[in-house]
Amino acid sequence: MYQLSVWEKESFLAHKDVIIAGSGFVGLWCAYYLKKKCPKMSIAIIDRGIIPTGASTRNAGFACFGSVTELMADSAKSGEEKMLQLVEMRYKGLKKIRKVFKSKEIGYEGHGGYELIAGIQGHGANALRSQIDVLNHKLRKITKKEKTFYLNDEKISEFGFAHVHHLIENRMEGQLHSGKLCQALLHLAQSMGVTVLNAIEIKSFEKINSRIILQTNQAFSLSAGNFLICTNAFAKQLLPQLEVEPARGQVLVTSEIQGLPWKGTFHYDEGFYYFRNLGNRVLLGGARNKAFDEERTYDMSTSEKIQQELEHFLHEKILPGKPFSIEYRWSGIMGVGTEKMPIIKEIQENIYCAVRMGGMGVALAPVIGEDVAKKITGR
Ligand SMILES: Cc1cc2nc3c(=O)[nH]c(=O)nc-3n(C[C@H](O)[C@H](O)[C@H](O)COP(=O)(O)OP(=O)(O)OC[C@H]3O[C@@H](n4cnc5c(N)ncnc54)[C@H](O)[C@@H]3O)c2cc1C
């Protein structure tokens, strides 16, 4: 029988004040804010992957707070108040990222963001302009800008897009390197004294007196005073009652494009398609709305159907007539639900969850981390 040494039991695997499941952006920002509030608190983050393996290192790296059609669709579906609440959380989250990390550390570039509008139904320039005005008015108290979004159709031909009728610009949007951000956060948390353990899957948990005992896939269990579940799309495996479903997001990256005429982050079709420059290459993702059922999966592979659709989108709208090949393809798993609002709550005494980040977790995670740290520490 495998037995732990006394050294292991009294260090890496010792009882902790807080154990966090999941070392994606949410788990890491929670650890950061817990340590900021209570430097002496003992914290371990446990991840089943060798590196974080969900959405945080497999996304598109948009530092964004929503596009016009996305926000209008959110408002129609969940109400204006919730839409604005999410924008504010994302906006504040982006500010926190910029405050904690230097741009160079996390590959942050502020080239602005755009939304492509194709087809004219309901999107005649005047109708669109007045919709933008209404939204800008509502966003004013968050962004403090007269015009968060504005039409900039002149750039369509400059950028070389085809079958695009309008372009909406948002100068406040940026892009970052998700791998660098995740690694920088990990180093920061470790430098504050957080223990990070990989390749350990938490299988179940049970509260026994004042301790939470975590069964793992390894030959040992762990114990903590508080347990925080930040496993996002995979949350149902530990909390079957939660309304969180997996939603696969697929991505591709092209070869270098000679003289790529634009830089920035771009949204299309309520955010279901998104692309950005990665140096002189194009990173494109999305098209999940072309196969909702097939993409409701935990399987982190890519499918021919979606990849072909993405390539078609590139040829038709983004890089018409330009030669390119595809250098990378991958997918990541988002946690979604019928509601876009994340689930942040105390499940039972000393057991918390912060999950269901949808396609917004880069920006949301710092604010959620601070909120959860407040809930746990009462400070
Ligand atoms: C293709 C794609 C593009 C995206 N683009 C953007 C974007 O441009 N901007 C943006 O803001 N958001 C984007 N997102 C969403 C964003 O990436 C996520 O919302 C965010 O990363 C979620 O972070 P998280 O920490 O909640 O979850 P995750 O990063 O998924 O982390 C969960 C972690 O939990 C671990 N885990 C799971 N179960 C267990 C267990 N039982 N025990 C131990 N560990 C476990 C996993 O290994 C994983 O590392 C995108 C997502 C995808 C998939």
The ligand as a Gaussian input file, in Angstrom:
#p B3LYP/6-31G(d) Opt

LIG

0 1
 C      -12.368000      28.987000     -27.569000
 C      -12.641000      29.925000     -26.446000
 C      -12.485000      31.298000     -26.644000
 C      -12.717000      32.192000     -25.591000
 N      -12.407000      33.493000     -25.764000
 C      -12.513000      34.354000     -24.719000
 C      -12.093000      35.688000     -24.845000
 O      -11.566000      36.075000     -25.883000
 N      -12.285000      36.539000     -23.796000
 C      -12.875000      36.107000     -22.622000
 O      -13.082000      36.909000     -21.709000
 N      -13.217000      34.818000     -22.457000
 C      -13.042000      33.932000     -23.471000
 N      -13.378000      32.632000     -23.312000
 C      -13.909000      32.209000     -22.018000
 C      -12.831000      32.125000     -20.943000
 O      -11.699000      31.470000     -21.443000
 C      -13.402000      31.379000     -19.730000
 O      -14.589000      32.005000     -19.308000
 C      -12.428000      31.343000     -18.557000
 O      -11.165000      30.908000     -18.972000
 C      -12.976000      30.447000     -17.463000
 O      -12.019000      30.357000     -16.454000
 P      -12.259000      29.334000     -15.246000
 O      -11.095000      29.468000     -14.357000
 O      -13.613000      29.540000     -14.704000
 O      -12.310000      27.910000     -15.938000
 P      -11.217000      27.013000     -16.661000
 O      -10.155000      27.814000     -17.281000
 O      -11.968000      26.072000     -17.546000
 O      -10.540000      26.223000     -15.472000
 C      -11.149000      25.139000     -14.833000
 C      -10.041000      24.232000     -14.333000
 O      -10.618000      23.229000     -13.481000
 C       -9.868000      22.038000     -13.634000
 N      -10.717000      20.946000     -13.141000
 C      -11.901000      20.532000     -13.639000
 N      -12.426000      19.560000     -12.856000
 C      -11.542000      19.353000     -11.842000
 C      -11.519000      18.484000     -10.697000
 N      -12.522000      17.647000     -10.433000
 N      -10.450000      18.532000      -9.871000
 C       -9.413000      19.386000     -10.101000
 N       -9.396000      20.235000     -11.168000
 C      -10.444000      20.222000     -12.016000
 C       -9.562000      21.999000     -15.124000
 O       -8.432000      21.186000     -15.396000
 C       -9.320000      23.478000     -15.439000
 O       -7.948000      23.810000     -15.422000
 C      -13.173000      31.703000     -24.330000
 C      -13.349000      30.338000     -24.140000
 C      -13.074000      29.437000     -25.166000
 C      -13.229000      27.974000     -24.930000

